[in-house]
Amino acid sequence: NKRTTCGRNGLMFSGVFKWFTQLFPALQSRNTLQKQQSLPVRPIIPLVARISDQNASGAPLMMVREKTRLDKFKQLLASPNTDLEELRKHSWSGIPREVRPVTWRLLSGYLPANRERRDLVLQRKREEYFGFIEQYYHSRTDENHRDTYRQIHIDIPRTNPLIPLFQQPLVQEVFERILFIWAIRHPASGYVQGINDLVTPFFVVFLSEFVEEDVENFEMASLPLDTQRNIEADSFWCMSKLLDGIQDNYTFAQPGIQIKVKALEELVSRIDEDVHVHFQKCEVEYLQFAFRWMNNLLMRELPLRCTIRLWDTYQAESEGFSHFHLYVCSAFLIKWRKEILSMVDFQSLLMLLQNLPTIHWGNEEVGLLLAEAYRLKYMFADAPSHYKR
């Protein structure tokens, strides 16, 4: 097409095109060198579709089945003592947006099952969080906390950089407070890069309780101060509950992640020997791509709308973030089997694994991923010997 265009537009354009074709290989070579020097690559994943829709193909009208599911959730949540096992069972396949905030609070263990006690618990925990702020936040400039705060301050603008909501100074200050208070209350691990990502799904879900439009473009300052404070405190406590179950991922030398990456390698060697052997031939180590999968719970690999849907299931699963995540990572890796086997060298294979094309994923893709992960868990979780060759 370019050559045809050149012919139509005369010799001058033809000369420019010839010059560009001579220059292009050099540019391409320089670009490849830059990519090599910048490994590991950190992909920037824009939201693309509304978080509230979660479906990259659009938001269809609520069908009868979806309305029935919503009614069932409302019924469970309205009972004097919510049956948490029943709530988990219904949440596994996704939680309706309207009831997700309260369901997440319950499934994370932040709220009690007893309906009458919930308001009192919320009030007490929110006051407790802001008591921590008053007691500790001023110490961020102290010598023993300065490095922690500095690292948090650097990382916050990198959190979902293409989503306007997270670039608002007010929102970044909220994240800084949450992460700093968590870090100084957990000295065994302190703040580790990657924990900043784990605040965002909770923040978005609790914000969506007050916002009907696209939350990614919402101005946080337009909310009443009390509402802002409640969202912040709830995000802190629910993130803390999550991290309680995976804190060994973030202690010195991150032993939890090392163990999980090794388990992934052993599991993949049993599930798909061809993929495992291909990694060995290309000299790709699982730690080179899967460390981030464990450290950030796949948040750098998936659009945020997909993470929120994924976490519906993680909170419904027993040890979802610590144990079931291993099977999700295995299913996620094997999902790209064809593409992996088509890459014949270290560079191209690692570039693929660090930039997997999930940008247009929605509920359907996440649902299939979870179904495959459940199948793998059913086959392998109760048979540890299957890990071994």
C-alpha positions as a LaTeX table, in Angstrom:
\begin{tabular}{lrrr}
\hline
Residue & $x$ (\AA) & $y$ (\AA) & $z$ (\AA) \\
\hline
Asn1 & 0.00 & 0.00 & 0.00 \\
Lys2 & 2.84 & 2.36 & 0.86 \\
Arg3 & 4.54 & 1.74 & $-2.50$ \\
Thr4 & 1.30 & 2.40 & $-4.37$ \\
Thr5 & 0.86 & 5.63 & $-2.47$ \\
Cys6 & 4.39 & 6.64 & $-3.31$ \\
Gly7 & 3.67 & 6.09 & $-6.99$ \\
Arg8 & 0.63 & 8.32 & $-6.80$ \\
Asn9 & 2.33 & 11.09 & $-4.93$ \\
Gly10 & 5.40 & 11.43 & $-7.11$ \\
Leu11 & 9.13 & 10.99 & $-6.94$ \\
Met12 & 9.63 & 13.27 & $-3.98$ \\
Phe13 & 7.55 & 11.09 & $-1.67$ \\
Ser14 & 9.23 & 8.02 & $-3.19$ \\
Gly15 & 12.60 & 9.38 & $-2.18$ \\
Val16 & 11.40 & 10.05 & 1.37 \\
Phe17 & 9.99 & 6.51 & 1.56 \\
Lys18 & 13.29 & 5.02 & 0.34 \\
Trp19 & 15.15 & 7.00 & 3.00 \\
Phe20 & 12.74 & 5.80 & 5.69 \\
Thr21 & 13.07 & 2.13 & 4.67 \\
Gln22 & 16.84 & 2.44 & 4.99 \\
Leu23 & 16.51 & 4.11 & 8.39 \\
Phe24 & 13.83 & 1.77 & 9.78 \\
Pro25 & 16.09 & $-1.28$ & 10.42 \\
Ala26 & 18.44 & 0.92 & 12.43 \\
Leu27 & 15.53 & 2.29 & 14.46 \\
Gln28 & 14.19 & $-1.21$ & 14.95 \\
Ser29 & 17.60 & $-2.44$ & 16.08 \\
Arg30 & 17.94 & 0.43 & 18.55 \\
Asn31 & 14.44 & $-0.23$ & 19.84 \\
Thr32 & 15.27 & $-3.92$ & 20.40 \\
Leu33 & 18.43 & $-2.93$ & 22.28 \\
Gln34 & 16.45 & $-0.55$ & 24.48 \\
Lys35 & 13.96 & $-3.32$ & 25.26 \\
Gln36 & 16.77 & $-5.66$ & 26.19 \\
Gln37 & 18.28 & $-3.08$ & 28.51 \\
Ser38 & 14.96 & $-2.33$ & 30.20 \\
Leu39 & 13.99 & $-5.89$ & 31.18 \\
Pro40 & 11.92 & $-6.66$ & 33.13 \\
Val41 & 9.30 & $-4.53$ & 31.37 \\
Arg42 & 6.44 & $-3.10$ & 33.40 \\
Pro43 & 3.38 & $-2.91$ & 31.14 \\
Ile44 & 0.94 & $-0.03$ & 31.51 \\
Ile45 & $-2.59$ & $-1.34$ & 31.24 \\
Pro46 & $-5.31$ & 1.25 & 30.67 \\
Leu47 & $-8.83$ & 0.58 & 31.86 \\
Val48 & $-10.42$ & 0.67 & 28.34 \\
Ala49 & $-13.96$ & $-0.03$ & 29.56 \\
Arg50 & $-15.82$ & 1.19 & 32.62 \\
Ile51 & $-14.86$ & $-0.55$ & 35.84 \\
Ser52 & $-18.54$ & $-0.73$ & 36.72 \\
Asp53 & $-19.37$ & $-2.71$ & 33.58 \\
Gln54 & $-16.43$ & $-5.10$ & 33.81 \\
Asn55 & $-17.34$ & $-6.32$ & 30.35 \\
Ala56 & $-15.05$ & $-5.14$ & 27.57 \\
Ser57 & $-17.73$ & $-5.81$ & 24.95 \\
Gly58 & $-20.20$ & $-3.42$ & 26.58 \\
Ala59 & $-22.86$ & $-3.48$ & 29.31 \\
Pro60 & $-25.95$ & $-5.45$ & 28.27 \\
Leu61 & $-29.29$ & $-4.90$ & 29.96 \\
Met62 & $-29.76$ & $-6.91$ & 33.13 \\
Met63 & $-31.21$ & $-10.26$ & 32.20 \\
Val64 & $-33.77$ & $-12.19$ & 34.26 \\
Arg65 & $-31.08$ & $-14.53$ & 35.60 \\
Glu66 & $-28.92$ & $-11.62$ & 36.75 \\
Lys67 & $-31.87$ & $-9.99$ & 38.49 \\
Thr68 & $-32.63$ & $-13.26$ & 40.25 \\
Arg69 & $-29.01$ & $-13.44$ & 41.44 \\
Leu70 & $-29.14$ & $-9.86$ & 42.72 \\
Asp71 & $-32.37$ & $-10.60$ & 44.60 \\
Lys72 & $-30.71$ & $-13.64$ & 46.22 \\
Phe73 & $-27.76$ & $-11.51$ & 47.38 \\
Lys74 & $-30.10$ & $-8.87$ & 48.80 \\
Gln75 & $-32.03$ & $-11.56$ & 50.63 \\
Leu76 & $-28.86$ & $-13.02$ & 52.15 \\
Leu77 & $-27.53$ & $-9.60$ & 53.17 \\
Ala78 & $-30.84$ & $-8.53$ & 54.71 \\
Ser79 & $-31.15$ & $-11.54$ & 57.01 \\
Pro80 & $-30.45$ & $-10.96$ & 60.74 \\
Asn81 & $-27.38$ & $-13.24$ & 60.51 \\
Thr82 & $-25.94$ & $-13.57$ & 57.02 \\
Asp83 & $-25.05$ & $-17.15$ & 56.11 \\
Leu84 & $-21.44$ & $-16.56$ & 55.06 \\
Glu85 & $-21.04$ & $-19.99$ & 53.48 \\
Glu86 & $-24.10$ & $-19.38$ & 51.32 \\
Leu87 & $-22.81$ & $-15.90$ & 50.50 \\
Arg88 & $-19.46$ & $-17.37$ & 49.38 \\
Lys89 & $-21.21$ & $-19.95$ & 47.23 \\
His90 & $-23.15$ & $-17.25$ & 45.36 \\
Ser91 & $-20.14$ & $-14.89$ & 45.16 \\
Trp92 & $-17.84$ & $-17.42$ & 43.49 \\
Ser93 & $-19.28$ & $-16.73$ & 40.03 \\
Gly94 & $-19.26$ & $-12.95$ & 40.50 \\
Ile95 & $-20.95$ & $-10.40$ & 42.74 \\
Pro96 & $-23.47$ & $-7.88$ & 41.33 \\
Arg97 & $-22.08$ & $-4.35$ & 41.42 \\
Glu98 & $-24.93$ & $-3.05$ & 43.62 \\
Val99 & $-24.09$ & $-5.37$ & 46.51 \\
Arg100 & $-20.34$ & $-5.83$ & 46.01 \\
Pro101 & $-19.19$ & $-3.26$ & 48.64 \\
Val102 & $-21.06$ & $-4.81$ & 51.56 \\
Thr103 & $-20.35$ & $-8.36$ & 50.32 \\
Trp104 & $-16.60$ & $-7.67$ & 50.15 \\
Arg105 & $-16.67$ & $-6.22$ & 53.67 \\
Leu106 & $-18.38$ & $-9.38$ & 54.93 \\
Leu107 & $-16.24$ & $-11.90$ & 53.02 \\
Ser108 & $-13.00$ & $-10.21$ & 54.07 \\
Gly109 & $-13.99$ & $-10.54$ & 57.72 \\
Tyr110 & $-14.18$ & $-6.78$ & 58.22 \\
Leu111 & $-17.92$ & $-6.81$ & 58.97 \\
Pro112 & $-19.74$ & $-9.28$ & 61.28 \\
Ala113 & $-22.45$ & $-11.58$ & 59.95 \\
Asn114 & $-24.87$ & $-10.14$ & 62.50 \\
Arg115 & $-26.71$ & $-7.33$ & 60.76 \\
Glu116 & $-27.51$ & $-5.33$ & 63.90 \\
Arg117 & $-23.82$ & $-5.06$ & 64.84 \\
Arg118 & $-22.54$ & $-3.83$ & 61.47 \\
Asp119 & $-23.07$ & $-0.09$ & 61.90 \\
Leu120 & $-21.39$ & $-0.10$ & 65.31 \\
Val121 & $-18.44$ & $-2.12$ & 64.01 \\
Leu122 & $-18.01$ & 0.21 & 61.03 \\
Gln123 & $-18.10$ & 3.29 & 63.25 \\
Arg124 & $-15.58$ & 1.81 & 65.69 \\
Lys125 & $-13.12$ & 0.59 & 63.03 \\
Arg126 & $-13.27$ & 3.85 & 61.09 \\
Glu127 & $-12.56$ & 5.83 & 64.25 \\
Glu128 & $-9.72$ & 3.44 & 65.08 \\
Tyr129 & $-8.10$ & 3.97 & 61.67 \\
Phe130 & $-8.17$ & 7.75 & 61.97 \\
Gly131 & $-6.81$ & 7.36 & 65.49 \\
Phe132 & $-3.79$ & 5.68 & 63.85 \\
Ile133 & $-3.50$ & 8.61 & 61.45 \\
Glu134 & $-3.50$ & 11.09 & 64.32 \\
Gln135 & $-1.03$ & 9.02 & 66.31 \\
Tyr136 & 1.47 & 7.97 & 63.62 \\
Tyr137 & 1.17 & 9.88 & 60.35 \\
His138 & 3.20 & 12.88 & 61.51 \\
Ser139 & 6.15 & 10.49 & 62.05 \\
Arg140 & 6.54 & 9.96 & 58.28 \\
Thr141 & 9.29 & 12.60 & 58.31 \\
Asp142 & 11.14 & 10.99 & 61.23 \\
Glu143 & 14.49 & 9.46 & 60.37 \\
Asn144 & 13.39 & 5.87 & 61.05 \\
His145 & 10.30 & 6.17 & 58.81 \\
Arg146 & 11.57 & 8.59 & 56.15 \\
Asp147 & 12.72 & 5.92 & 53.67 \\
Thr148 & 9.41 & 4.03 & 53.95 \\
Tyr149 & 7.37 & 7.14 & 53.25 \\
Arg150 & 9.69 & 8.21 & 50.43 \\
Gln151 & 9.26 & 4.86 & 48.65 \\
Ile152 & 5.48 & 5.01 & 49.05 \\
His153 & 5.46 & 8.57 & 47.75 \\
Ile154 & 7.43 & 7.46 & 44.66 \\
Asp155 & 5.23 & 4.41 & 43.96 \\
Ile156 & 1.79 & 6.01 & 44.31 \\
Pro157 & 1.85 & 8.00 & 41.01 \\
Arg158 & 2.86 & 4.77 & 39.22 \\
Thr159 & $-0.31$ & 3.04 & 40.42 \\
Asn160 & $-2.63$ & 2.73 & 37.38 \\
Pro161 & $-1.02$ & 5.80 & 35.74 \\
Leu162 & $-3.52$ & 5.98 & 32.85 \\
Ile163 & $-6.63$ & 6.09 & 35.07 \\
Pro164 & $-7.43$ & 9.74 & 35.93 \\
Leu165 & $-8.94$ & 8.86 & 39.32 \\
Phe166 & $-5.59$ & 7.66 & 40.65 \\
Gln167 & $-3.73$ & 10.75 & 39.45 \\
Gln168 & $-5.78$ & 13.09 & 41.62 \\
Pro169 & $-3.63$ & 14.52 & 44.47 \\
Leu170 & $-6.44$ & 13.88 & 46.94 \\
Val171 & $-6.59$ & 10.18 & 46.02 \\
Gln172 & $-2.80$ & 9.85 & 46.12 \\
Glu173 & $-2.77$ & 11.33 & 49.62 \\
Val174 & $-5.36$ & 8.73 & 50.68 \\
Phe175 & $-3.17$ & 5.92 & 49.35 \\
Glu176 & $-0.09$ & 7.35 & 51.05 \\
Arg177 & $-1.84$ & 7.39 & 54.42 \\
Ile178 & $-3.21$ & 3.86 & 54.02 \\
Leu179 & 0.15 & 2.37 & 53.02 \\
Phe180 & 2.20 & 4.27 & 55.59 \\
Ile181 & $-0.06$ & 3.29 & 58.49 \\
Trp182 & $-0.08$ & $-0.33$ & 57.34 \\
Ala183 & 3.71 & $-0.38$ & 57.01 \\
Ile184 & 4.50 & 0.95 & 60.47 \\
Arg185 & 1.92 & $-1.35$ & 62.07 \\
His186 & 3.55 & $-4.36$ & 60.35 \\
Pro187 & 7.28 & $-3.94$ & 61.00 \\
Ala188 & 8.03 & $-7.58$ & 60.12 \\
Ser189 & 7.48 & $-6.72$ & 56.47 \\
Gly190 & 7.06 & $-2.97$ & 56.28 \\
Tyr191 & 6.20 & $-1.47$ & 52.92 \\
Val192 & 7.21 & $-3.49$ & 49.85 \\
Gln193 & 6.71 & $-2.33$ & 46.25 \\
Gly194 & 3.59 & $-4.00$ & 44.92 \\
Ile195 & 1.49 & $-3.56$ & 48.03 \\
Asn196 & 0.38 & $-0.22$ & 46.59 \\
Asp197 & $-1.51$ & $-2.08$ & 43.85 \\
Leu198 & $-3.52$ & $-4.05$ & 46.39 \\
Val199 & $-5.34$ & $-0.95$ & 47.69 \\
Thr200 & $-6.92$ & $-0.06$ & 44.34 \\
Pro201 & $-9.64$ & $-2.74$ & 43.97 \\
Phe202 & $-10.98$ & $-2.03$ & 47.48 \\
Phe203 & $-10.85$ & 1.72 & 46.92 \\
Val204 & $-12.73$ & 1.47 & 43.61 \\
Val205 & $-15.38$ & $-0.91$ & 44.98 \\
Phe206 & $-16.08$ & 1.23 & 48.04 \\
Leu207 & $-16.11$ & 4.39 & 45.92 \\
Ser208 & $-18.62$ & 2.78 & 43.52 \\
Glu209 & $-21.11$ & 2.67 & 46.39 \\
Phe210 & $-21.52$ & 6.43 & 45.98 \\
Val211 & $-20.89$ & 6.88 & 42.25 \\
Glu212 & $-23.15$ & 5.79 & 39.41 \\
Glu213 & $-21.07$ & 7.13 & 36.53 \\
Asp214 & $-17.59$ & 6.01 & 35.40 \\
Val215 & $-15.57$ & 5.91 & 38.60 \\
Glu216 & $-12.25$ & 6.19 & 36.76 \\
Asn217 & $-13.10$ & 9.80 & 35.81 \\
Phe218 & $-14.81$ & 10.73 & 39.07 \\
Glu219 & $-13.61$ & 13.73 & 41.09 \\
Met220 & $-13.03$ & 12.48 & 44.62 \\
Ala221 & $-13.23$ & 16.01 & 46.03 \\
Ser222 & $-16.93$ & 16.22 & 45.08 \\
Leu223 & $-17.83$ & 13.71 & 47.79 \\
Pro224 & $-18.61$ & 14.83 & 51.35 \\
Leu225 & $-15.58$ & 14.62 & 53.65 \\
Asp226 & $-17.20$ & 11.95 & 55.86 \\
Thr227 & $-17.78$ & 9.75 & 52.82 \\
Gln228 & $-14.18$ & 10.19 & 51.69 \\
Arg229 & $-12.98$ & 9.20 & 55.15 \\
Asn230 & $-15.21$ & 6.12 & 55.25 \\
Ile231 & $-13.92$ & 4.90 & 51.87 \\
Glu232 & $-10.34$ & 5.39 & 53.06 \\
Ala233 & $-10.82$ & 3.54 & 56.35 \\
Asp234 & $-12.71$ & 0.63 & 54.77 \\
Ser235 & $-10.01$ & 0.28 & 52.08 \\
Phe236 & $-7.33$ & 0.18 & 54.79 \\
Trp237 & $-9.03$ & $-2.50$ & 56.88 \\
Cys238 & $-9.97$ & $-4.76$ & 53.97 \\
Met239 & $-6.48$ & $-4.52$ & 52.47 \\
Ser240 & $-5.09$ & $-5.36$ & 55.92 \\
Lys241 & $-7.31$ & $-8.46$ & 56.10 \\
Leu242 & $-6.05$ & $-9.58$ & 52.68 \\
Leu243 & $-2.40$ & $-9.04$ & 53.62 \\
Asp244 & $-2.82$ & $-10.93$ & 56.90 \\
Gly245 & $-3.20$ & $-14.09$ & 54.80 \\
Ile246 & $-0.18$ & $-13.50$ & 52.54 \\
Gln247 & 2.20 & $-11.50$ & 54.72 \\
Asp248 & 5.05 & $-13.98$ & 54.16 \\
Asn249 & 5.02 & $-12.69$ & 50.56 \\
Tyr250 & 6.41 & $-9.41$ & 51.86 \\
Thr251 & 8.72 & $-10.27$ & 54.78 \\
Phe252 & 12.51 & $-10.18$ & 54.30 \\
Ala253 & 13.58 & $-11.97$ & 51.07 \\
Gln254 & 9.86 & $-12.54$ & 50.35 \\
Pro255 & 9.94 & $-16.29$ & 51.11 \\
Gly256 & 6.23 & $-16.74$ & 50.43 \\
Ile257 & 6.68 & $-15.66$ & 46.82 \\
Gln258 & 9.75 & $-17.84$ & 46.35 \\
Ile259 & 7.76 & $-20.87$ & 47.53 \\
Lys260 & 4.75 & $-20.04$ & 45.35 \\
Val261 & 6.87 & $-19.56$ & 42.21 \\
Lys262 & 8.54 & $-22.92$ & 42.83 \\
Ala263 & 5.13 & $-24.54$ & 43.29 \\
Leu264 & 3.98 & $-22.97$ & 40.01 \\
Glu265 & 7.01 & $-24.41$ & 38.21 \\
Glu266 & 6.36 & $-27.90$ & 39.58 \\
Leu267 & 2.66 & $-27.70$ & 38.78 \\
Val268 & 3.20 & $-26.54$ & 35.20 \\
Ser269 & 5.73 & $-29.33$ & 34.64 \\
Arg270 & 2.90 & $-31.78$ & 35.37 \\
Ile271 & 0.11 & $-29.93$ & 33.57 \\
Asp272 & 1.96 & $-29.17$ & 30.35 \\
Glu273 & 5.41 & $-30.70$ & 29.95 \\
Asp274 & 5.88 & $-29.11$ & 26.50 \\
Val275 & 5.61 & $-25.60$ & 27.92 \\
His276 & 7.89 & $-26.46$ & 30.84 \\
Val277 & 10.57 & $-27.96$ & 28.57 \\
His278 & 10.27 & $-24.99$ & 26.20 \\
Phe279 & 11.10 & $-22.62$ & 29.08 \\
Gln280 & 14.17 & $-24.73$ & 29.85 \\
Lys281 & 15.33 & $-24.68$ & 26.23 \\
Cys282 & 14.94 & $-20.89$ & 26.07 \\
Glu283 & 16.61 & $-20.55$ & 29.49 \\
Val284 & 13.62 & $-18.69$ & 30.93 \\
Glu285 & 13.32 & $-18.96$ & 34.70 \\
Tyr286 & 9.81 & $-18.89$ & 36.22 \\
Leu287 & 10.98 & $-16.27$ & 38.72 \\
Gln288 & 11.65 & $-13.86$ & 35.84 \\
Phe289 & 7.95 & $-13.49$ & 35.04 \\
Ala290 & 5.99 & $-15.17$ & 37.87 \\
Phe291 & 7.52 & $-13.15$ & 40.72 \\
Arg292 & 5.32 & $-10.23$ & 39.67 \\
Trp293 & 2.31 & $-12.52$ & 39.26 \\
Met294 & 2.60 & $-13.49$ & 42.92 \\
Asn295 & 3.79 & $-10.13$ & 44.25 \\
Asn296 & 0.95 & $-8.17$ & 42.60 \\
Leu297 & $-1.69$ & $-10.95$ & 42.38 \\
Leu298 & $-1.79$ & $-10.61$ & 38.56 \\
Met299 & $-2.83$ & $-6.95$ & 38.85 \\
Arg300 & $-0.11$ & $-5.86$ & 36.39 \\
Glu301 & $-1.25$ & $-8.49$ & 33.88 \\
Leu302 & $-5.01$ & $-7.75$ & 33.88 \\
Pro303 & $-7.16$ & $-4.64$ & 33.50 \\
Leu304 & $-8.54$ & $-3.42$ & 36.83 \\
Arg305 & $-12.11$ & $-4.42$ & 35.94 \\
Cys306 & $-10.87$ & $-8.03$ & 35.61 \\
Thr307 & $-9.04$ & $-7.89$ & 38.94 \\
Ile308 & $-12.24$ & $-6.82$ & 40.68 \\
Arg309 & $-14.12$ & $-9.76$ & 39.17 \\
Leu310 & $-11.23$ & $-12.11$ & 40.04 \\
Trp311 & $-11.30$ & $-10.94$ & 43.65 \\
Asp312 & $-15.01$ & $-11.77$ & 43.93 \\
Thr313 & $-13.94$ & $-15.39$ & 43.58 \\
Tyr314 & $-10.77$ & $-15.06$ & 45.67 \\
Gln315 & $-12.83$ & $-13.78$ & 48.60 \\
Ala316 & $-15.36$ & $-16.57$ & 48.11 \\
Glu317 & $-12.64$ & $-19.26$ & 48.02 \\
Ser318 & $-11.02$ & $-20.64$ & 51.14 \\
Glu319 & $-7.48$ & $-19.18$ & 51.05 \\
Gly320 & $-8.24$ & $-17.60$ & 47.70 \\
Phe321 & $-5.38$ & $-15.10$ & 47.72 \\
Ser322 & $-2.80$ & $-17.48$ & 49.15 \\
His323 & $-3.70$ & $-20.88$ & 47.68 \\
Phe324 & $-6.21$ & $-20.65$ & 44.83 \\
His325 & $-4.11$ & $-17.92$ & 43.22 \\
Leu326 & $-1.49$ & $-20.58$ & 42.38 \\
Tyr327 & $-4.00$ & $-22.44$ & 40.21 \\
Val328 & $-5.19$ & $-19.21$ & 38.58 \\
Cys329 & $-1.57$ & $-18.41$ & 37.65 \\
Ser330 & $-1.15$ & $-21.93$ & 36.23 \\
Ala331 & $-4.33$ & $-21.63$ & 34.16 \\
Phe332 & $-3.26$ & $-18.14$ & 33.06 \\
Leu333 & 0.12 & $-19.41$ & 31.86 \\
Ile334 & $-1.30$ & $-22.38$ & 29.95 \\
Lys335 & $-3.90$ & $-20.08$ & 28.37 \\
Trp336 & $-1.00$ & $-18.65$ & 26.29 \\
Arg337 & 0.42 & $-22.06$ & 25.39 \\
Lys338 & 0.29 & $-21.55$ & 21.62 \\
Glu339 & 1.96 & $-18.15$ & 21.77 \\
Ile340 & 4.62 & $-19.40$ & 24.22 \\
Leu341 & 5.61 & $-22.35$ & 22.03 \\
Ser342 & 5.84 & $-20.08$ & 18.97 \\
Met343 & 8.58 & $-17.99$ & 20.62 \\
Val344 & 11.99 & $-19.50$ & 19.94 \\
Asp345 & 14.40 & $-17.35$ & 21.96 \\
Phe346 & 14.76 & $-15.95$ & 25.47 \\
Gln347 & 14.16 & $-12.32$ & 24.52 \\
Ser348 & 10.90 & $-12.75$ & 22.61 \\
Leu349 & 9.51 & $-15.26$ & 25.11 \\
Leu350 & 10.17 & $-13.05$ & 28.12 \\
Met351 & 8.76 & $-10.01$ & 26.32 \\
Leu352 & 5.57 & $-12.00$ & 25.65 \\
Leu353 & 5.25 & $-13.18$ & 29.25 \\
Gln354 & 5.70 & $-9.65$ & 30.58 \\
Asn355 & 3.24 & $-8.05$ & 28.13 \\
Leu356 & 0.44 & $-10.59$ & 27.65 \\
Pro357 & $-2.43$ & $-9.21$ & 25.52 \\
Thr358 & $-5.27$ & $-9.04$ & 28.06 \\
Ile359 & $-6.21$ & $-5.41$ & 27.44 \\
His360 & $-9.67$ & $-6.29$ & 26.07 \\
Trp361 & $-10.50$ & $-8.96$ & 28.63 \\
Gly362 & $-13.80$ & $-8.83$ & 30.47 \\
Asn363 & $-16.04$ & $-11.05$ & 32.59 \\
Glu364 & $-16.18$ & $-13.87$ & 30.05 \\
Glu365 & $-12.41$ & $-14.35$ & 29.88 \\
Val366 & $-12.04$ & $-14.15$ & 33.66 \\
Gly367 & $-14.86$ & $-16.67$ & 34.10 \\
Leu368 & $-13.12$ & $-19.16$ & 31.79 \\
Leu369 & $-9.80$ & $-18.61$ & 33.57 \\
Leu370 & $-11.40$ & $-19.28$ & 36.97 \\
Ala371 & $-13.17$ & $-22.38$ & 35.71 \\
Glu372 & $-9.88$ & $-23.83$ & 34.45 \\
Ala373 & $-8.15$ & $-22.90$ & 37.72 \\
Tyr374 & $-10.87$ & $-24.71$ & 39.67 \\
Arg375 & $-10.41$ & $-27.78$ & 37.49 \\
Leu376 & $-6.66$ & $-27.75$ & 38.14 \\
Lys377 & $-7.20$ & $-27.32$ & 41.86 \\
Tyr378 & $-9.62$ & $-30.25$ & 41.89 \\
Met379 & $-7.06$ & $-32.42$ & 40.08 \\
Phe380 & $-3.90$ & $-31.39$ & 41.96 \\
Ala381 & $-4.64$ & $-29.71$ & 45.31 \\
Asp382 & $-5.32$ & $-32.93$ & 47.17 \\
Ala383 & $-2.58$ & $-34.86$ & 45.42 \\
Pro384 & 0.75 & $-33.19$ & 46.22 \\
Ser385 & 2.62 & $-36.10$ & 44.64 \\
His386 & 1.29 & $-34.85$ & 41.30 \\
Tyr387 & 3.68 & $-31.94$ & 41.67 \\
Lys388 & 6.61 & $-34.29$ & 41.33 \\
Arg389 & 7.78 & $-36.00$ & 38.22 \\
\hline
\end{tabular}
